[in-house]
Amino acid sequence: MKQNDSYAKIVNEFMSKLEATINLVAPENTEALDNLHELKKMADKLSFRSDSIDAYSLNYFFKYMDEKLADGEIEKYAACRFDMKRFSVINHQFGRDTGTKILNKFVTMLQKGLGEDGCVCRVQGDTFTMLFRKERLPFVIKYLMGTSIEVGFKEKKRAVLSTHAGYYEITEKKSGEEIMDRIGMAWNMAKHVQRVSYVFFDETLMRSVENEKWVESVFDDALKNEEFMVYYQPKVMLKNYRLNGAEALCRWKRDGEIILPYRFIPVLEQSHLICDLDFYILERVCRDLARWQAEGKTLVRVSVNLSRVHLGDMNLVERVVEIVDKYKVSHEYIELELTETTTDVDFRELKQIVIAFRTLGFSVAVDDFGVGYSSLNLIREMPWKVLKIDKSFLPDGSEEADMDTQKKVMLKHIIGMAQNLGLECIAEGVETTEQVTILKENNCYHAQGYLFDKPLPVAEFEDRLEKLA
C-alpha cells in the first residue's frame, strides 16, 4: 500500500539523522546507544505505518513474518486476513469521514488486544492481515465476529462491525508468501463460497481450492462436449398426486462419473461462469419441451434456476427470451427461479427484472424462502408468481416437540401470507407423509421432494409425462 509521501519523507529524514547520531556516540556509552537503538526500532515501525488508518502497511506484515521465521518463533503464531461486512452501510449511515474514524477505532482496539507481539496490517480499503500469538486466537475470533464501536461526542451512537475472516494456525516453517496464500484461500472461502464469518485453512480447504482450479480449467471443454445434463424433479399436486410441473436440475457426467452440484456450482458462481451454465440448461429445457410438444406429450411448467450473478446483466431478459423463442416454446411453460438469499442485489434492479419476465408471460418464483436476509421485503415489493418454501420450515420429527410446534406455526403463517398476496405456494424437500398431511391441513397443495420422486434423467421423466397423458 502506498504511504503518504510527505509522511514517508519525514520518517526517512529522521532515520538518517538517527543513524548519524548513533555513529557519533562513544562505544563505551552503552546506555545512550541502547536508547538510540530503541528509538531506531520505533522509527523503523513508524516507517511501515498506513497513511490514513492506524495500522501497519502490508510490507510490515511480510517483514514481521520474516523476523519470526528467522528467530524460530513462527510456529507460535497464527495469521488472519479479514475484511469488513457491509462497511458501505456504515459509510452511508455516518458519512465517509466518520466511517474512517470508526474503522480506525476498530483497528486500534484490535491492535491493543493483540499486544506487542501482534500486528494489524492494512492491505487496502477495509481489508487487513494480522499476525499474532496463538493464545490470542479466542479474543480475535470473538472480536471479529462483532464489536460495537461508539461514535459521536454530544449524541452517542454505536456501530457494530463484523468481518469475513480466514485463519491459519502456523504449524511449520512457511514463507510469508505461503502464509499469505493460505489465509487468502480461507478468507475467500468464508466470503465468497461458504458465506460465513470465518474459515480456518486446513488440508480439506486445500483440496477444495484444488477442486476449484480443476473445475475452472475444464469447464469450457465440458460445456462444448455437453457433459452437463438436465435432470427433472417432478412437482406434485397434493389433491390428486398427479404430476403438475418439474424443476430442471444440473448434473455433470465426466469420464463415467456423476459430479454433484455442490462440487461445481459454488465454483462457477464465484467465477461468473455460472451464467454460461444457466443459459445452457435453459436451452436444453426448451429443446426438450419443443420435442415433447412435437411428440404430442402433455407439457408441464418447468422451473429453471437463475443464479444471483445474472442480476448485474442488463441483457438478461433479452437473452432468456431469445433462447425460449428460438424453440417456439410458449412462455407459460417456463418458470424462472431466483434464490431468496440474494442479499447484495439492488431491490429496484431485481424488481425491474421480475416485472419484465411477468409482463412477457413467464412465471417467476422466489426460491428458498425463509433462509435469506430480507424475506418480507422481497415478497412485499416483488411481483412474484410462486413462492417456494424451504424444507427447513417443514417439521420432520427429528427435533424437540417445541421446535416442531414452532415450525408448524411459522409454516401456517407463511402459507397464509403467500396466499393472501395471491402467490402460488410450493413446499420443497417433502420427505414424509406427515409433512404432506401438515401441508394439506394448511391448504398448500403443491410439493416436490424425495417422497414423490428424486431428480430424474430425461428418459425417466418422459415416462412420467406419458402416464400423465
C-alpha positions as CSV (number, residue, x, y, z in Angstrom):
1,M,0.0,0.0,0.0
2,K,1.4,3.5,-0.9
3,Q,2.1,5.7,2.1
4,N,1.7,9.4,2.2
5,D,4.7,10.9,0.5
6,S,5.4,13.7,3.0
7,Y,5.0,11.3,5.9
8,A,7.5,8.9,4.4
9,K,9.9,11.7,3.7
10,I,9.8,12.9,7.4
11,V,10.4,9.3,8.7
12,N,13.3,8.8,6.3
13,E,15.0,12.0,7.3
14,F,14.6,11.1,11.0
15,M,16.1,7.7,10.3
16,S,19.1,9.2,8.5
17,K,19.8,11.7,11.4
18,L,19.4,8.9,14.0
19,E,21.9,6.7,12.2
20,A,24.4,9.6,12.1
21,T,23.8,10.3,15.8
22,I,24.5,6.6,16.7
23,N,27.8,6.8,14.8
24,L,28.8,9.8,16.9
25,V,28.2,8.3,20.3
26,A,31.2,6.8,22.0
27,P,31.1,3.0,22.2
28,E,31.5,3.0,26.0
29,N,28.3,5.0,26.4
30,T,26.2,1.9,26.4
31,E,23.1,3.4,27.9
32,A,22.9,6.1,25.3
33,L,23.5,3.6,22.5
34,D,20.7,1.3,23.9
35,N,18.3,4.3,23.9
36,L,19.2,5.3,20.4
37,H,18.8,1.7,19.1
38,E,15.4,1.5,20.8
39,L,14.5,4.8,19.0
40,K,15.6,3.3,15.8
41,K,13.3,0.3,16.2
42,M,10.4,2.6,16.9
43,A,11.2,4.7,13.9
44,D,11.5,1.6,11.8
45,K,8.0,0.6,12.8
46,L,6.7,4.0,12.1
47,S,8.1,3.8,8.6
48,F,5.7,1.0,7.9
49,R,2.5,2.7,9.2
50,S,-0.5,3.1,6.9
51,D,-1.2,6.7,6.0
52,S,-4.9,7.1,6.9
53,I,-5.7,4.2,9.3
54,D,-3.7,3.5,12.5
55,A,-2.3,0.2,11.2
56,Y,0.9,-1.1,9.7
57,S,1.3,-1.4,6.0
58,L,1.3,-4.8,4.1
59,N,5.1,-4.5,3.8
60,Y,5.4,-4.7,7.6
61,F,3.4,-7.9,7.6
62,F,6.0,-9.6,5.5
63,K,8.8,-8.1,7.4
64,Y,7.4,-9.2,10.7
65,M,6.8,-12.8,9.4
66,D,10.4,-12.9,8.2
67,E,11.6,-11.8,11.6
68,K,9.6,-14.6,13.3
69,L,10.9,-17.1,10.8
70,A,14.5,-16.0,11.4
71,D,14.2,-16.4,15.2
72,G,12.3,-19.7,15.0
73,E,9.1,-18.3,16.6
74,I,6.8,-18.5,13.6
75,E,5.1,-21.8,14.8
76,K,3.8,-20.0,17.9
77,Y,1.8,-17.6,15.7
78,A,-1.5,-17.6,13.8
79,A,-2.2,-15.4,10.8
80,C,-5.5,-13.9,9.5
81,R,-6.9,-12.0,6.6
82,F,-10.2,-10.2,7.0
83,D,-12.5,-7.5,5.5
84,M,-15.5,-5.7,6.9
85,K,-19.0,-6.9,6.3
86,R,-21.3,-4.3,4.6
87,F,-18.9,-1.4,5.6
88,S,-20.6,0.7,2.8
89,V,-23.7,0.8,5.0
90,I,-21.6,2.3,7.8
91,N,-20.2,5.0,5.4
92,H,-23.7,5.7,4.1
93,Q,-25.2,6.0,7.7
94,F,-22.4,8.1,9.3
95,G,-20.6,9.6,6.3
96,R,-17.2,8.7,5.0
97,D,-15.1,10.8,7.4
98,T,-16.9,9.3,10.4
99,G,-16.7,5.9,8.8
100,T,-13.0,6.2,8.6
101,K,-12.8,7.1,12.3
102,I,-15.0,4.1,13.2
103,L,-12.7,1.8,11.2
104,N,-9.6,3.4,12.8
105,K,-11.0,2.8,16.3
106,F,-11.9,-0.8,15.4
107,V,-8.3,-1.5,14.2
108,T,-6.7,0.4,17.1
109,M,-8.7,-1.6,19.7
110,L,-7.8,-4.8,17.8
111,Q,-4.1,-4.0,17.8
112,K,-4.3,-3.3,21.5
113,G,-5.9,-6.7,22.1
114,L,-3.1,-8.5,20.2
115,G,-0.4,-7.0,22.4
116,E,3.1,-6.1,21.5
117,D,3.7,-9.5,19.8
118,G,1.0,-8.9,17.2
119,C,0.4,-6.6,14.3
120,V,-2.6,-5.5,12.2
121,C,-1.6,-4.5,8.7
122,R,-3.8,-2.9,6.0
123,V,-3.9,-4.5,2.6
124,Q,-6.3,-1.9,1.0
125,G,-9.6,-0.2,1.8
126,D,-11.2,-2.2,4.6
127,T,-9.1,-5.4,4.1
128,F,-6.4,-6.3,6.6
129,T,-4.0,-9.0,7.6
130,M,-2.8,-10.0,11.1
131,L,0.0,-12.0,12.7
132,F,-0.5,-12.8,16.4
133,R,0.4,-15.3,19.0
134,K,-1.9,-18.4,19.1
135,E,-3.1,-17.8,22.6
136,R,-4.8,-14.6,21.4
137,L,-6.9,-16.6,18.9
138,P,-10.1,-16.8,21.1
139,F,-10.0,-13.0,21.5
140,V,-9.5,-12.4,17.8
141,I,-12.4,-14.7,16.7
142,K,-14.8,-13.1,19.2
143,Y,-13.7,-9.5,18.3
144,L,-14.0,-10.0,14.5
145,M,-17.4,-11.8,14.9
146,G,-18.9,-8.5,16.0
147,T,-17.7,-5.5,18.1
148,S,-19.6,-2.4,19.0
149,I,-17.8,0.9,18.3
150,E,-19.0,4.1,20.0
151,V,-19.1,7.2,17.8
152,G,-20.1,10.8,18.3
153,F,-19.5,13.3,21.1
154,K,-22.8,15.1,22.0
155,E,-25.1,12.3,20.8
156,K,-23.5,8.9,21.4
157,K,-24.2,6.3,18.7
158,R,-22.9,2.9,18.2
159,A,-21.9,1.0,15.1
160,V,-21.4,-2.8,15.1
161,L,-18.6,-4.0,12.9
162,S,-18.1,-7.6,11.9
163,T,-15.9,-9.4,9.3
164,H,-15.3,-12.2,6.9
165,A,-12.0,-13.8,8.1
166,G,-9.6,-16.5,7.0
167,Y,-7.3,-18.0,9.7
168,Y,-4.2,-20.1,9.5
169,E,-2.6,-21.6,12.6
170,I,1.0,-21.9,11.6
171,T,2.3,-25.4,12.3
172,E,5.5,-25.5,10.3
173,K,8.0,-23.0,8.8
174,K,6.4,-21.3,5.9
175,S,7.5,-18.3,3.9
176,G,5.5,-15.1,4.1
177,E,4.1,-15.7,0.6
178,E,2.9,-19.2,1.6
179,I,1.2,-17.9,4.8
180,M,-0.4,-15.1,2.8
181,D,-1.7,-17.6,0.3
182,R,-3.3,-19.8,3.0
183,I,-5.1,-17.0,4.8
184,G,-6.2,-15.7,1.4
185,M,-7.7,-19.1,0.5
186,A,-9.5,-19.3,3.8
187,W,-10.8,-15.7,3.6
188,N,-12.0,-16.3,0.0
189,M,-13.8,-19.4,1.1
190,A,-15.5,-17.6,4.0
191,K,-16.6,-14.6,2.0
192,H,-17.4,-15.9,-1.5
193,V,-18.1,-19.6,-1.2
194,Q,-19.5,-20.6,2.2
195,R,-20.6,-17.1,3.0
196,V,-19.8,-17.5,6.7
197,S,-18.0,-15.3,9.2
198,Y,-14.7,-17.3,9.2
199,V,-12.9,-20.3,7.9
200,F,-9.7,-22.0,9.0
201,F,-7.1,-23.2,6.5
202,D,-6.6,-26.9,6.5
203,E,-5.9,-29.8,4.1
204,T,-9.6,-30.1,3.4
205,L,-9.6,-26.5,2.3
206,M,-6.5,-27.1,0.1
207,R,-8.4,-29.9,-1.6
208,S,-11.3,-27.6,-2.1
209,V,-9.1,-25.0,-3.7
210,E,-7.6,-27.6,-6.0
211,N,-11.1,-28.7,-7.0
212,E,-11.9,-25.1,-7.7
213,K,-8.9,-24.7,-10.1
214,W,-9.8,-28.0,-11.8
215,V,-13.4,-27.1,-12.4
216,E,-12.4,-23.7,-13.9
217,S,-9.8,-25.3,-16.1
218,V,-12.1,-28.0,-17.6
219,F,-15.4,-26.1,-17.7
220,D,-15.3,-24.7,-21.2
221,D,-14.5,-28.1,-22.7
222,A,-17.2,-29.8,-20.6
223,L,-19.7,-27.3,-21.9
224,K,-18.7,-27.8,-25.5
225,N,-18.8,-31.6,-25.1
226,E,-22.3,-31.4,-23.5
227,E,-21.2,-33.2,-20.3
228,F,-23.8,-31.3,-18.3
229,M,-27.2,-33.0,-18.3
230,V,-30.6,-31.9,-17.2
231,Y,-32.4,-33.9,-14.6
232,Y,-36.1,-33.2,-13.9
233,Q,-37.5,-33.4,-10.3
234,P,-41.3,-33.7,-10.5
235,K,-43.7,-31.4,-8.7
236,V,-46.9,-32.9,-7.5
237,M,-50.5,-31.6,-6.9
238,L,-51.4,-33.0,-3.5
239,K,-55.1,-33.0,-4.2
240,N,-54.7,-35.9,-6.7
241,Y,-51.0,-36.7,-6.5
242,R,-50.6,-36.0,-10.2
243,L,-47.6,-34.5,-11.9
244,N,-48.1,-30.8,-12.4
245,G,-44.6,-29.4,-13.0
246,A,-40.9,-30.0,-12.7
247,E,-37.7,-28.3,-11.6
248,A,-34.7,-28.6,-14.0
249,L,-31.5,-29.5,-12.1
250,C,-28.0,-29.9,-13.4
251,R,-25.8,-33.0,-13.2
252,W,-22.3,-33.3,-14.6
253,K,-21.2,-36.6,-16.1
254,R,-17.5,-36.8,-16.8
255,D,-15.5,-39.9,-17.5
256,G,-18.4,-42.1,-16.4
257,E,-18.8,-40.3,-13.0
258,I,-21.7,-38.2,-11.9
259,I,-20.4,-35.0,-10.3
260,L,-23.0,-33.5,-7.9
261,P,-23.7,-29.7,-7.9
262,Y,-22.1,-28.9,-4.6
263,R,-18.7,-29.6,-6.2
264,F,-19.0,-27.2,-9.1
265,I,-21.9,-24.7,-8.7
266,P,-20.3,-22.6,-5.9
267,V,-17.1,-22.5,-8.0
268,L,-18.9,-21.4,-11.1
269,E,-20.9,-18.7,-9.2
270,Q,-17.6,-17.3,-7.9
271,S,-16.1,-17.0,-11.3
272,H,-19.3,-15.9,-13.1
273,L,-19.1,-19.0,-15.3
274,I,-22.4,-20.0,-13.8
275,C,-24.2,-17.6,-16.3
276,D,-23.0,-19.8,-19.2
277,L,-24.2,-22.9,-17.5
278,D,-27.6,-21.4,-16.7
279,F,-28.2,-20.4,-20.3
280,Y,-27.0,-23.9,-21.4
281,I,-29.6,-25.6,-19.0
282,L,-32.4,-23.2,-20.2
283,E,-31.6,-24.1,-23.8
284,R,-31.7,-27.9,-23.1
285,V,-35.0,-27.5,-21.2
286,C,-36.5,-25.5,-24.2
287,R,-35.2,-28.2,-26.6
288,D,-36.9,-30.9,-24.5
289,L,-40.2,-29.0,-24.3
290,A,-40.2,-28.4,-28.0
291,R,-39.6,-32.1,-28.7
292,W,-42.2,-33.3,-26.2
293,Q,-44.7,-30.9,-27.8
294,A,-43.9,-32.3,-31.3
295,E,-44.4,-35.8,-30.0
296,G,-47.8,-34.9,-28.6
297,K,-46.9,-35.3,-25.0
298,T,-48.7,-33.3,-22.3
299,L,-46.5,-30.4,-21.2
300,V,-46.0,-29.1,-17.7
301,R,-44.3,-26.0,-16.5
302,V,-40.6,-26.4,-15.9
303,S,-38.7,-24.2,-13.5
304,V,-35.1,-23.2,-14.3
305,N,-32.7,-21.6,-11.8
306,L,-31.0,-18.3,-12.5
307,S,-28.0,-17.5,-10.3
308,R,-27.8,-14.2,-8.4
309,V,-24.8,-13.4,-10.6
310,H,-27.2,-12.7,-13.6
311,L,-28.7,-9.8,-11.8
312,G,-26.0,-7.4,-13.0
313,D,-26.6,-8.3,-16.6
314,M,-28.6,-5.6,-18.4
315,N,-29.4,-8.0,-21.2
316,L,-30.7,-10.9,-19.0
317,V,-34.3,-10.7,-20.1
318,E,-33.5,-10.4,-23.8
319,R,-31.1,-13.4,-23.5
320,V,-33.8,-15.6,-21.9
321,V,-36.5,-14.5,-24.4
322,E,-34.1,-15.2,-27.3
323,I,-33.4,-18.8,-26.1
324,V,-37.0,-19.6,-25.4
325,D,-38.4,-18.1,-28.6
326,K,-35.7,-19.9,-30.6
327,Y,-37.5,-23.2,-29.8
328,K,-41.0,-21.7,-30.1
329,V,-41.8,-22.7,-26.6
330,S,-44.8,-20.9,-25.0
331,H,-43.6,-18.7,-22.1
332,E,-46.2,-20.1,-19.8
333,Y,-44.2,-23.4,-19.7
334,I,-41.1,-21.7,-18.3
335,E,-40.7,-20.7,-14.7
336,L,-37.6,-18.7,-13.6
337,E,-36.4,-19.3,-10.1
338,L,-34.4,-16.6,-8.3
339,T,-32.9,-17.5,-5.0
340,E,-34.1,-15.5,-2.0
341,T,-30.6,-15.5,-0.5
342,T,-29.7,-12.6,-2.8
343,T,-28.5,-10.2,-0.1
344,D,-26.3,-8.0,-2.2
345,V,-28.7,-7.1,-5.0
346,D,-30.4,-3.8,-5.5
347,F,-34.1,-4.3,-4.9
348,R,-35.0,-1.9,-7.7
349,E,-33.0,-3.8,-10.2
350,L,-34.5,-7.1,-9.1
351,K,-38.0,-5.7,-9.2
352,Q,-37.5,-4.5,-12.8
353,I,-36.3,-7.9,-13.9
354,V,-39.2,-9.7,-12.2
355,I,-41.8,-7.3,-13.7
356,A,-40.2,-7.7,-17.2
357,F,-40.4,-11.5,-17.0
358,R,-44.0,-11.5,-15.7
359,T,-45.1,-9.0,-18.4
360,L,-43.7,-11.4,-21.0
361,G,-45.7,-14.3,-19.7
362,F,-43.1,-16.1,-17.7
363,S,-43.8,-17.4,-14.2
364,V,-41.2,-16.2,-11.7
365,A,-40.5,-17.9,-8.3
366,V,-38.6,-16.9,-5.2
367,D,-36.6,-19.9,-4.2
368,D,-35.5,-21.0,-0.6
369,F,-38.0,-18.6,1.0
370,G,-37.2,-18.1,4.7
371,V,-33.4,-18.6,4.6
372,G,-32.3,-15.2,3.2
373,Y,-31.7,-11.8,4.5
374,S,-34.9,-9.8,3.9
375,S,-37.7,-12.2,3.2
376,L,-40.7,-9.9,3.9
377,N,-39.4,-7.1,1.7
378,L,-38.7,-9.5,-1.1
379,I,-42.3,-10.8,-1.3
380,R,-43.9,-7.4,-0.5
381,E,-42.1,-5.4,-3.2
382,M,-41.7,-8.0,-6.0
383,P,-44.5,-9.2,-8.2
384,W,-43.6,-12.9,-7.9
385,K,-46.0,-15.6,-9.1
386,V,-44.6,-18.5,-7.0
387,L,-43.1,-18.8,-3.5
388,K,-41.1,-21.9,-2.7
389,I,-40.9,-22.7,1.0
390,D,-37.6,-24.0,2.1
391,K,-37.5,-27.5,3.6
392,S,-36.1,-26.2,6.8
393,F,-39.7,-25.0,7.7
394,L,-41.1,-28.5,7.4
395,P,-41.4,-30.4,10.7
396,D,-39.5,-33.7,10.4
397,G,-39.8,-35.2,13.8
398,S,-36.1,-35.1,14.4
399,E,-36.2,-32.1,16.8
400,E,-37.8,-31.4,20.2
401,A,-41.5,-31.1,20.3
402,D,-41.4,-27.3,21.0
403,M,-39.3,-26.8,17.8
404,D,-41.7,-28.8,15.7
405,T,-44.6,-26.8,17.1
406,Q,-42.8,-23.5,16.2
407,K,-42.2,-24.8,12.7
408,K,-45.9,-25.7,12.2
409,V,-47.0,-22.2,13.4
410,M,-44.5,-20.5,11.1
411,L,-45.4,-22.7,8.2
412,K,-49.1,-21.9,8.6
413,H,-48.5,-18.1,8.6
414,I,-46.1,-18.3,5.6
415,I,-48.6,-20.2,3.6
416,G,-51.5,-17.9,4.6
417,M,-49.5,-14.8,3.9
418,A,-48.4,-16.1,0.4
419,Q,-52.0,-16.9,-0.5
420,N,-53.3,-13.6,0.7
421,L,-50.8,-12.0,-1.6
422,G,-52.1,-14.1,-4.5
423,L,-49.0,-16.3,-4.7
424,E,-48.8,-19.9,-5.6
425,C,-47.1,-21.7,-2.7
426,I,-45.0,-24.8,-3.1
427,A,-43.1,-26.8,-0.4
428,E,-39.8,-28.3,-1.4
429,G,-37.9,-31.1,0.3
430,V,-41.0,-33.1,1.2
431,E,-39.9,-36.5,2.5
432,T,-42.7,-37.9,4.8
433,T,-46.4,-38.5,4.7
434,E,-46.7,-36.5,7.9
435,Q,-45.4,-33.4,6.1
436,V,-47.9,-33.9,3.4
437,T,-50.7,-34.0,6.0
438,I,-49.5,-30.8,7.5
439,L,-49.3,-29.0,4.1
440,K,-52.8,-30.1,3.2
441,E,-54.2,-29.0,6.6
442,N,-52.8,-25.5,5.8
443,N,-54.1,-25.5,2.2
444,C,-50.7,-25.9,0.5
445,Y,-51.3,-28.4,-2.3
446,H,-48.1,-28.1,-4.4
447,A,-45.0,-30.0,-3.3
448,Q,-41.8,-31.6,-4.5
449,G,-39.4,-33.9,-2.8
450,Y,-38.0,-37.4,-2.4
451,L,-41.3,-38.7,-1.1
452,F,-42.6,-38.4,-4.7
453,D,-39.5,-38.5,-6.9
454,K,-35.8,-37.8,-6.9
455,P,-34.4,-35.7,-9.8
456,L,-34.9,-37.9,-12.9
457,P,-32.9,-38.3,-16.1
458,V,-34.8,-37.2,-19.2
459,A,-35.9,-40.6,-20.3
460,E,-37.4,-41.4,-16.9
461,F,-39.2,-38.1,-16.6
462,E,-40.7,-38.6,-20.1
463,D,-42.2,-41.8,-18.7
464,R,-44.0,-39.6,-16.1
465,L,-45.3,-37.4,-18.9
466,E,-46.6,-40.4,-20.7
467,K,-48.5,-41.5,-17.6
468,L,-49.9,-38.0,-17.2
469,A,-51.3,-38.2,-20.7
